[in-house]
């Protein structure tokens, strides 16, 4: 089992580094080719747009053999990324968008596949810890990969970034092949259920996933407020946003390392609620007119969001029947991350009514959700045993 845990964390490190480095380089590349900041920003949209297809893409994970699907998806991604080597002018930007969109689809399928395969690769008692380690690994890559991707692009152009990004899925495919998993045949009688139907019919899964979705959605609401508060209220350079991002990343790494122990002592519902409360405290701290308070707030936000997210993922893995894990896993990703797409533009509008108003709203909403959940589930049991 330690072998499987190591391989799964290694997959998170590799995929996190490759995808983040390519994301940064793609935006810079499109900007250089077109001179358009708007086109460059669309690269991120292509990556996240497939998330909304999660309830349907997750069905593939339940209907096809999971490990071969994960291996095949990574091999296909490596091959498709290599087609970007043919782009040399603005006329080929459409291919960049198409490849990034495909990569977004592969991400959704792979995320659902990993969620579904973990319970057959690890003991139940290890799920919380390994989910936390994987989250910390991914957050760590977010601190390293953007600089590496931008530096490599500036040094040698986009070709080395493409080659590196195409090679990494081959390595992760090898890691999937090396996993030792217990195969479970899905029940054909349940295959007609849709992802949303399956998710919302399981209260032990529905509640922490919705709580996580609220917290993560509210983080999108805060994006513009943090920048506006930094620049307008504190009169600090916008480049200080980098310090806040680093502080949040450090908090996320710490949060991922801690959350497994919390899940061993409390239910996913409780951990999701606690994560929401820590996130709310971070929002309030970030709204104070003091630079150190913003740093503290970023750390707290970094701790709280992974708690809520990993609680939702672990609830899916521990309380969902195996034959529904793919679609429920993919649907939960849509529920947890889809609200960000609404939160970001809404927050951009709200700052015109007050720079810190979105931060206060986010804190109020997440505290309310956490309190209501804890009142309805006062005696929920841990998802994993600490023994």
VEXSE-926102 format. One record per residue (C-alpha): residue in one letter; x, y, z. Coordinates in steps of 0.1 Angstrom, whole numbers, plus 5000, padded with zeros to 4 digits. Layout:
<mitors>
AXYZ
...
</mitors>
This chain:
<mitors>
X500050005000
X502950245006
X504050174970
X500650284958
X500650584980
X504050694967
X502950644931
X499750844936
X501551134952
X504251114924
X501451134898
X500151454915
X503651604915
X504251524878
X500851624865
X500751944887
X504152054875
X503451984838
X499952134836
X500852444855
X504052514835
X502152464802
X499352684814
X501752974820
X503652924788
X500452894767
X499253234779
X502553394772
X502753224738
X499253334727
X500153694739
X503353694718
X501553554687
X498453774688
X499454074710
X496054034726
X495654004764
X492153884760
X493153594738
X495853504763
X493253504791
X491153264771
X493752994775
X492552954812
X488952934801
X489752644777
X491252454806
X488352494830
X485452494806
X485252104804
X484652094842
X481052174835
X480851844815
X481851654845
X478551474851
X478651324816
X482451264813
X482351084846
X480150814831
X483150704810
X485050624842
X482150394853
X481550224820
X485250154810
X488049984828
X489450264850
X493250204849
X493350144811
X491250464807
X493650674828
X496650524809
X495050584775
X493950934784
X497551034793
X499050874762
X496551054741
X497351384758
X501051344753
X500451284715
X498051574712
X500351814730
X503051744704
X500851884676
X501552234691
X505052214676
X503352294643
X502152634654
X504352924643
X502053214637
X498853374649
X496953164624
X497552854645
X496152994677
X492952794672
X495052474676
X496452604709
X492852654722
X491752314708
X494652134725
X494052314758
X490452224756
X491351864751
X493651884780
X490852014801
X488651714791
X491551484800
X491851654834
X488251594842
X488351234832
X491651174850
X490451354881
X487351134882
X489350824874
X491850894903
X488950954927
X487450624917
X490650424916
X492050534950
X489550324971
X490750014952
X494450104956
X494550204992
X493050105026
X490150315036
X492050445066
X494750595043
X492450785020
X492351105040
X496151115044
X496951045008
X494351294995
X495951555017
X499451465005
X498351474969
X496851824975
X500051944992
X502051814963
X499851994937
X499952314957
X503752284960
X503952254922
X501852574919
X504652754937
X507452614915
X505952544881
X504852894870
X508453024875
X509952724857
X507452744828
X507953114823
X511753094827
X512052804802
X509752984777
X511853304780
X515053114777
X514352874748
X510852944736
X507852734737
X509252414721
X511052284752
X507852354773
X505752154748
X508251864748
X508351854786
X504551874790
X504151594764
X506651374782
X505051404817
X501751224807
X503950934796
X505450924830
X502150944848
X500750664825
X503650444836
X502850524872
X499250424867
X500450094851
X502550024881
X499650064906
X498349754923
X494549784924
X491649564931
X489349544901
X485649584909
X483049524882
X480349794881
X476649704884
X475049744850
X471649804867
X472850134882
X474550274851
X471550464840
X471850704869
X473251044861
X476051204881
X473851474897
X471151224907
X473750984922
X475551264941
X472451424956
X470951094967
X473851024990
X473651275020
X477051175034
X478551285001
X476151564991
X476651775022
X480451805023
X480651854986
X478152134986
X479852305016
X483152274997
X481552424966
X480252714986
X483652795001
X485552744968
X482952954949
X483353234975
X487053224969
X486353334933
X484153614947
X487153744966
X489753754938
X489054104926
X488554234962
X491954114973
X493654304945
X491454614949
X492054624987
X495854584981
X496154854955
X493455104964
X493155085002
X496654995012
X498355184982
X500754894976
X502054774942
X500054504925
X503154294924
X502554234961
X499853994950
X502753744944
X503553744981
X499853674989
X499753394964
X502853244980
X501353275015
X498253105003
X500252834987
X502152775019
X498952755038
X497552505013
X500652285016
X500252285054
X496452235052
X496951925030
X499451775054
X497051825084
X493751725069
X494251355070
X494551355108
X491351565110
X489451315089
X490651035111
X489051215141
X485951375125
X483551325096
X483951485062
X480951705070
X482751835101
X486051895084
X484352075055
X482652295080
X485852365099
X487552445066
X484852695057
X485252865091
X489052895086
X488453025051
X485953285065
X488553395091
X491053445063
X488553655044
X487953885074
X491653905081
X492353995044
X489754275046
X491654465074
X493654775065
X496954625074
X499454445052
X500454175077
X496754095082
X496454025045
X499353785046
X497753615076
X494453605057
X496053445027
X497653175049
X494253095065
X492453085032
X495152845020
X494552625049
X490752635049
X490052565012
X491952235011
X490252115042
X486852165026
X487952034992
X489651715005
X486751645029
X484451644998
X486751424978
X487151175007
X483351165013
X482951074976
X485550794979
X484250645012
X480450675008
X479850624971
X479150274957
X482050164934
X479950144903
X479050514907
X482450654917
X483350784883
X480250994877
X479951104913
X483551204914
X483351404882
X480051564892
X481451664926
X484351834908
X481752034888
X479852124920
X482952224939
X484752424912
X481852534889
X480852824912
X484252984908
X483253074872
X480253274886
X482053404917
X484853584898
X482753814876
X480353874904
X483153984927
X484454214900
X481154394900
X480754404938
X484054584944
X482454894928
X480154904959
X483154864983
X486554704978
X486254465008
X482454395004
X483054064986
X485353955014
X482654025040
X480053855019
X482253545014
X482853525052
X479153565060
X478053305035
X480653045045
X480053085082
X476353055077
X476852735057
X479152585083
X476852665112
X473852525095
X475652205085
X477052145120
X473552195135
X472051935111
X474951685115
X476051725151
X477151365156
X478551265122
X481150995123
X484750995110
X485150885073
X488250685083
X489350515114
X492450635133
X493150285145
</mitors>
